[in-house]
Amino acid sequence: MRFRKVLFWLHLVSGCVAGIVILIMSVTGTLLMYEKQMIAWADREYRVAVPAGAKRLPVEALLARLREAKGALPPVFTMHSDPSEPAAGVFGREGTTYINPYSGEVLGKGSTAVRTFVRVAIDWHRWLGAQGESRVIGKAITGACNLAFLFLVCSGLYLWWPRKWSGQSVRAVTLFRGGLSGKARDFNWHNVIGFWCCVPLFFVVISATVISYPWASNLVYRLAGGEPPSAGRPGGGGPPRQRGPGGGAKAGLSLEGIDQLWTQAEGQVPGWRTISLRLPDSDRAPLTFTIDRGTAGQPQKRGTLTLNRRTGEVESWQPFESYDRGRRLRSWLRFVHTGEYYGLAGQTIAGIASAGGAFLVWTGLALTWRRFRSWRVRSDARVRESEKEEERPVTMKV
């Protein structure tokens, strides 16, 4: 049996086994294409009218107002350079609470409906909708099916490759043809979508493998010439440290001196778009600021500044350029999966590729079903012919 035929059957069987899960991941990936933009659109009602000549209240005052309203400080506090954007306190699972940076008025929580939609889509994308301890099983299934998808993308390119190159053969597998139906239409769509989505799908799927498996993540670091980080260290796979009850900042944390350090953080990166302060669980602990010039999904435009709480001394400044090659590559893979690394254009390409993946599964399963039906028809015809042969009278020659 020739290699191409063996590869074809492996391709077909892998698609049949993993197809439904791949379809779910592709559809949910498409729905999550503009996740941050959808949330921003849903929360547009919290944008504020900027009073003439008004200045923002000090950060300490805004945090004090949030503590008064919520009974606790948010683990993360975020401000935007856009004057019409509200300040935000992120309270973990409780959600985001917006506050008017000019008046100190607590505006309310972010959109519940859109965030619920996003959360459900993520649950299905990562864990097939499983909850609690069952997520381990869901993650194992999606991880295995993602590996199958990687094989399908790579083997599909080989099977797509024309045996004889000519203008007609190339057009047949790279351009949609009108007037087709049934098997011919499915075959044309499967080839054309596979061709145009192959490259972005490869990066979406291989980055998902790195996200899904620690061994794949560690391999990235080793291929880059470094050692994988240990669990709990920056870039490692450990869980984030909990901060007080429910993961929040210490309720009685002193706010004194935060304004001065915030101003220092603003001067660290000219042209910043957002600054997020992760509040510590101790008055003696340093303050950590994430300063972002991008869209929150572009690690190359983000840096982490750690300032000594008492002296204001810079304990560390970690822009993307300061990471070793392994960590930069790992960060690139994390955000190339969603396309966010390349901004809105990257998100669009990744989303279209995910939609293409859904069509590839659909047309692939349709072609398999047509092949199966054709085989059944031929098999039944052979059985009927065999039965007729047995029923024919035997004539003897004298």
C-alpha positions in Angstrom: 0.0 0.0 0.0 1.4 3.4 -1.0 2.3 6.0 1.5 -0.3 8.5 0.2 -3.1 5.9 0.6 -2.0 5.0 4.1 -1.9 8.7 5.0 -5.3 9.3 3.5 -6.9 6.6 5.6 -5.1 7.9 8.8 -6.4 11.4 7.9 -9.9 10.1 7.4 -10.0 8.0 10.6 -8.5 10.8 12.7 -11.1 13.3 11.4 -13.9 10.9 12.2 -12.7 10.2 15.7 -11.9 13.8 16.7 -14.2 15.6 14.3 -17.0 16.6 16.7 -14.6 17.9 19.4 -12.6 19.8 16.7 -15.9 21.3 15.4 -16.8 22.5 18.9 -13.4 24.0 19.5 -13.5 25.7 16.1 -16.9 27.2 16.5 -16.2 28.5 20.0 -12.9 29.8 18.8 -14.7 31.8 16.2 -17.2 33.1 18.7 -14.3 34.3 20.9 -12.6 36.1 18.0 -13.4 39.5 19.3 -13.7 38.7 23.0 -12.2 41.9 24.4 -14.0 44.1 21.8 -17.3 42.5 22.7 -16.8 43.1 26.4 -15.7 46.7 25.7 -18.8 47.2 23.5 -21.1 45.8 26.1 -19.6 48.1 28.8 -19.8 51.2 26.6 -22.5 52.7 28.9 -19.9 53.2 31.6 -17.8 55.6 29.5 -17.8 59.0 31.2 -18.4 62.5 30.1 -15.2 64.4 30.8 -16.0 67.7 32.7 -14.3 70.8 31.2 -11.0 71.4 33.0 -11.5 68.5 35.4 -8.7 66.3 36.6 -8.9 62.8 37.7 -9.1 62.1 41.4 -6.0 60.6 43.0 -5.7 56.8 42.8 -5.8 56.6 46.6 -9.1 58.3 46.7 -10.6 56.0 44.0 -9.4 52.9 45.9 -10.8 54.2 49.1 -14.1 54.8 47.4 -14.1 51.2 46.1 -13.3 49.8 49.5 -16.1 51.8 51.0 -18.6 50.6 48.4 -17.5 47.0 48.2 -16.1 46.3 51.6 -12.8 45.3 50.2 -10.0 46.5 47.9 -9.8 45.0 44.4 -6.9 42.7 43.8 -6.2 44.7 40.6 -7.0 48.4 39.8 -6.8 49.7 36.2 -6.7 53.1 34.7 -6.8 54.1 31.0 -5.0 56.9 29.2 -8.3 57.6 27.4 -10.0 60.3 29.5 -13.5 59.0 28.8 -12.7 55.5 30.0 -13.8 54.7 33.6 -11.3 53.3 36.2 -11.9 49.7 37.0 -11.5 47.5 40.1 -11.2 43.8 39.2 -12.6 41.6 42.0 -11.8 38.2 40.6 -14.8 36.0 40.3 -17.1 38.8 41.5 -16.3 40.7 38.3 -15.3 44.2 37.4 -16.6 47.3 39.1 -16.3 50.6 37.3 -15.8 54.0 38.9 -15.9 57.5 37.5 -12.3 58.8 37.8 -13.5 62.4 38.1 -16.3 62.2 40.6 -15.6 58.9 42.4 -19.1 57.6 41.7 -19.3 53.8 41.6 -20.9 53.1 38.2 -21.6 49.4 38.6 -20.4 46.1 37.3 -19.6 45.2 33.8 -22.1 43.5 31.5 -23.2 40.2 32.9 -24.8 38.8 29.7 -21.8 39.2 27.5 -19.4 38.0 30.2 -21.6 34.9 30.7 -21.6 34.2 27.0 -17.8 34.5 26.9 -17.3 32.3 29.9 -19.6 29.6 28.5 -17.8 29.7 25.2 -14.4 29.4 27.0 -15.7 26.5 29.1 -16.7 24.6 25.9 -13.5 25.6 24.1 -11.2 24.4 26.8 -13.2 21.7 28.7 -16.2 20.8 26.6 -18.4 22.5 29.1 -17.2 20.3 32.0 -17.2 21.8 35.5 -15.3 21.0 38.7 -13.2 17.9 38.7 -14.6 16.8 35.4 -12.6 19.5 33.7 -9.5 17.3 33.9 -11.2 14.8 31.6 -12.5 17.6 29.4 -9.0 19.1 29.0 -7.5 15.7 28.3 -10.0 15.2 25.5 -9.6 18.6 23.9 -5.8 18.3 24.2 -5.8 14.9 22.4 -8.2 16.1 19.7 -6.1 19.2 19.2 -3.1 16.9 18.5 -5.3 15.1 16.0 -6.2 18.4 14.4 -2.5 19.2 14.1 -2.0 15.9 12.3 -5.0 16.7 10.1 -3.6 20.1 9.1 -0.2 18.7 8.2 -1.4 15.6 6.4 -4.1 17.6 4.7 -1.5 19.8 3.0 0.3 16.7 1.7 -2.9 15.2 0.4 -4.0 18.5 -1.1 -0.7 18.8 -3.0 -1.5 18.3 -6.8 0.2 15.2 -8.3 0.6 17.1 -11.5 1.0 20.8 -11.5 -1.1 22.7 -14.1 -3.2 25.7 -14.2 -6.4 23.6 -14.1 -5.3 21.4 -11.3 -4.2 24.3 -9.1 -7.4 26.2 -9.7 -9.5 23.2 -8.9 -8.1 23.1 -5.3 -7.5 26.8 -4.7 -10.7 28.5 -6.1 -14.3 28.0 -5.3 -16.4 26.7 -8.2 -20.0 27.6 -8.7 -22.7 25.2 -9.8 -21.4 22.3 -7.8 -23.5 20.1 -5.5 -23.1 17.0 -3.4 -19.7 15.3 -3.3 -18.1 17.6 -5.9 -19.1 20.7 -3.9 -17.9 19.3 -0.6 -14.6 18.2 -2.1 -14.1 21.7 -3.7 -14.9 23.5 -0.4 -12.7 21.1 1.6 -9.7 21.7 -0.6 -10.1 25.4 -1.1 -10.7 26.2 2.6 -7.9 23.9 3.6 -5.5 25.7 1.3 -6.3 29.2 2.4 -6.6 28.4 6.1 -3.6 26.0 6.3 -0.9 28.4 7.5 -2.9 30.3 10.2 -4.6 27.1 11.3 -1.1 25.5 11.8 -0.1 28.3 14.2 -3.4 28.3 16.0 -3.3 24.6 16.6 0.4 24.2 17.4 0.1 27.1 19.9 -2.9 25.3 21.5 -0.7 22.3 21.9 1.9 24.4 23.8 -0.9 25.8 26.0 -2.4 22.4 26.7 0.7 20.4 27.6 3.5 21.2 30.0 5.9 19.0 28.0 5.2 21.1 24.9 5.6 24.4 26.7 8.9 23.1 28.2 10.0 22.0 24.7 9.6 25.6 23.5 12.1 26.9 26.1 14.6 24.1 25.3 14.3 24.7 21.6 15.1 28.4 22.3 18.3 27.3 24.1 17.1 27.8 27.7 15.6 25.9 30.6 11.9 25.8 31.4 10.9 27.9 34.4 9.9 26.1 37.6 6.3 26.1 38.7 5.3 29.4 40.5 8.1 31.4 38.9 7.5 34.0 36.1 6.7 32.2 33.0 6.1 28.9 34.9 3.1 26.8 35.1 2.2 27.3 38.8 -1.0 28.8 39.9 -1.1 32.5 40.9 -0.6 33.3 44.5 -3.7 33.9 46.5 -4.1 37.3 48.1 -6.3 37.4 51.1 -9.8 36.0 51.4 -11.1 35.0 48.0 -7.8 36.0 46.4 -8.3 39.7 47.1 -5.9 42.3 48.6 -5.8 42.7 52.3 -8.9 44.7 53.4 -7.0 46.9 55.8 -4.1 47.7 53.5 -2.8 51.2 53.8 -3.1 53.3 50.7 -0.6 56.0 51.7 2.1 56.7 49.1 0.3 54.9 46.2 -0.3 58.2 44.3 3.3 59.1 44.2 4.3 55.6 43.0 1.5 55.7 40.4 2.9 58.9 39.0 6.3 57.3 38.8 4.8 54.3 36.9 3.1 56.7 34.4 6.5 58.3 33.6 8.1 54.9 33.0 6.5 54.3 29.6 5.5 57.3 27.5 2.4 56.6 25.4 1.0 54.0 27.8 -2.6 53.0 27.2 -3.4 51.2 30.5 -1.8 50.8 33.8 -2.9 48.1 36.2 -1.8 48.0 39.8 -1.8 44.6 41.6 -2.4 45.4 45.2 -0.2 43.4 47.7 -1.4 41.6 50.8 1.0 43.5 53.1 1.9 47.2 53.7 5.6 46.3 53.4 5.3 44.5 50.1 6.4 46.3 46.9 3.8 47.5 44.4 3.6 45.9 41.0 2.4 47.8 38.0 1.6 46.4 34.5 2.1 49.1 31.9 0.6 48.4 28.5 1.0 50.3 25.3 -1.1 47.8 23.3 -4.5 46.0 23.5 -3.8 43.8 26.6 -3.1 40.8 24.2 0.2 42.1 22.9 3.0 41.1 25.3 5.6 42.9 23.2 4.0 46.2 24.2 3.7 45.4 27.9 6.1 45.6 30.8 6.0 45.0 34.6 7.4 47.6 37.0 8.0 46.7 40.7 8.5 49.7 43.1 9.7 49.6 46.7 6.7 50.8 48.7 8.7 52.9 51.2 11.5 54.3 49.0 10.1 54.4 45.5 13.2 52.6 44.3 12.8 50.5 41.1 13.2 46.9 42.3 12.7 45.5 38.8 11.6 46.6 35.3 10.7 43.8 32.9 9.7 44.8 29.4 9.2 42.1 26.8 12.7 42.8 25.5 14.2 41.7 28.8 12.8 38.2 28.6 15.0 35.4 27.4 14.3 33.9 24.0 12.3 31.0 25.5 9.9 33.2 27.4 9.5 35.6 24.4 8.7 32.6 22.2 6.3 31.1 24.7 4.5 34.5 25.1 4.3 34.8 21.3 2.7 31.4 21.0 0.2 32.2 23.8 -1.1 35.2 22.0 -0.7 34.1 18.4 -3.3 31.4 19.3 -5.9 34.1 19.5 -4.2 36.4 17.0 -4.0 39.2 19.6 -0.3 39.5 19.2 -0.9 41.2 15.9 -3.8 43.3 17.0 -7.2 43.4 15.3 -5.9 42.0 12.0 -4.4 39.0 13.8 -7.6 38.4 15.7 -9.6 38.5 12.5 -7.2 36.0 10.7 -7.3 33.6 13.7 -11.1 33.8 13.8 -11.5 33.2 10.1 -9.1 30.3 10.3 -11.2 28.8 13.2 -14.3 29.2 11.1 -12.4 27.5 8.3 -11.6 24.6 10.7 -15.3 24.2 11.4 -16.1 24.0 7.6 -13.2 21.5 7.1 -14.7 19.2 9.7 -18.2 19.5 8.2 -17.1 18.9 4.7 -14.7 16.2 5.8 -17.4 14.3 7.6 -19.8 14.8 4.7 -17.3 13.3 2.3 -16.7 10.4 4.6 -20.5 9.8 4.9 -20.8 9.9 1.1 -17.9 7.5 0.8 -19.5 5.1 3.3 -22.9 5.2 1.5 -21.2 4.6 -1.8 -19.4 1.6 -0.3 -22.6 0.3 1.1 -24.4 0.6 -2.2 -21.5 -1.3 -4.0 -21.4 -3.9 -1.2 -25.2 -4.5 -1.4 -25.0 -4.8 -5.2 -22.3 -7.4 -4.9 -24.4 -9.4 -2.4 -27.4 -9.2 -4.7 -25.3 -10.3 -7.7 -23.9 -13.2 -5.7 -27.4 -14.3 -4.6 -28.6 -14.2 -8.2 -25.6 -16.4 -9.3 -26.6 -19.0 -6.6 -30.2 -19.0 -7.7 -29.4 -19.6 -11.4 -30.1 -23.3 -12.4 -27.1 -25.3 -13.3 -27.3 -26.8 -16.8 -25.5 -29.9 -17.8 -24.1 -30.5 -21.2 -24.8 -33.9 -22.7 
